[in-house]
Amino acid sequence: MTQWALVALIVAGTVAGDTLQSLEMKRHGEIHFRAGGLGRIVATLAMKKYLILAIVCMAISFFAFMTLVAQADLSFAVPATAASFVFDTVLARYLLRERVDAKRWLGAALVAGGVALLAL
């Protein structure tokens, strides 16, 4: 598998995992910890389909990253996979309806520019 294909798999897995996790946590609401209630909380969260899918996506992303690091230099792998921040920002704004201020858009644009430089 080529390095850029691994980067795409890592970014897709990370973005999907982050988005699904955030979506499920917003649906579930706040978690209140009580003495002896941790098992019940874990059991409740284990039944949440978006959370389970998020964990699967993050696992795929993790193992793809390990494969990428075995094939490419770390100085390429880490900055290239930072593209996930750009997609996370876009999905947070338009899918999750979160408020994204100008500083965060600027940060996402700078990261996108850095990843573009790596592609040259």
HUBEL-V546244 format. One record per pair of residues at least 24 apart in sequence whose C-alpha atoms are under 8 Angstrom apart, sorted by sequence separation. I is the first residue (numbers start at 0). J is the second residue. D is the distance in Angstrom with one decimal. If there is no record, write none. Layout:
i = (I | I)
j = (J | J)
d = (D | D)
This chain:
i = (23 | 85 | 23 | 84 | 85 | 22 | 23 | 82 | 20 | 81 | 82 | 19 | 20 | 19 | 82 | 19 | 20 | 81 | 19 | 18 | 78 | 79 | 16 | 17 | 78 | 16 | 15 | 16 | 79 | 16 | 16 | 15 | 16 | 75 | 13 | 12 | 13 | 12 | 12 | 13 | 12 | 11 | 9 | 10 | 9 | 8 | 9 | 9 | 8 | 9 | 6 | 5 | 6 | 5 | 5 | 6 | 5 | 2 | 2 | 2 | 14 | 18 | 6 | 10 | 13 | 14 | 17 | 9 | 10 | 10 | 11 | 14 | 18 | 6 | 7 | 10 | 14 | 18 | 22 | 6)
j = (47 | 110 | 49 | 110 | 111 | 49 | 50 | 110 | 49 | 110 | 111 | 49 | 50 | 50 | 114 | 52 | 53 | 114 | 53 | 53 | 113 | 114 | 52 | 53 | 114 | 53 | 53 | 54 | 117 | 55 | 56 | 56 | 57 | 117 | 56 | 56 | 57 | 57 | 59 | 60 | 60 | 60 | 59 | 60 | 60 | 60 | 61 | 63 | 63 | 64 | 63 | 63 | 64 | 64 | 66 | 67 | 67 | 67 | 70 | 71 | 83 | 87 | 76 | 80 | 83 | 84 | 87 | 80 | 81 | 82 | 83 | 86 | 90 | 79 | 80 | 83 | 87 | 91 | 95 | 80)
d = (7.3 | 6.9 | 5.7 | 7.6 | 6.5 | 7.5 | 6.0 | 6.6 | 6.6 | 6.9 | 6.2 | 5.4 | 5.3 | 6.4 | 6.5 | 7.2 | 5.5 | 7.5 | 5.3 | 7.8 | 7.5 | 5.4 | 7.2 | 6.8 | 6.6 | 4.0 | 6.7 | 6.5 | 6.9 | 7.6 | 5.1 | 6.4 | 5.4 | 7.5 | 6.7 | 4.8 | 5.6 | 5.8 | 6.3 | 5.9 | 4.9 | 7.7 | 7.5 | 7.3 | 4.4 | 6.6 | 7.3 | 6.0 | 6.9 | 6.2 | 8.0 | 6.1 | 7.7 | 7.3 | 7.9 | 7.5 | 6.3 | 6.4 | 7.5 | 7.1 | 5.8 | 7.3 | 7.6 | 5.9 | 6.6 | 8.0 | 7.4 | 6.7 | 7.8 | 6.6 | 7.4 | 6.6 | 7.3 | 6.7 | 8.0 | 4.9 | 5.7 | 7.5 | 7.1 | 5.8)
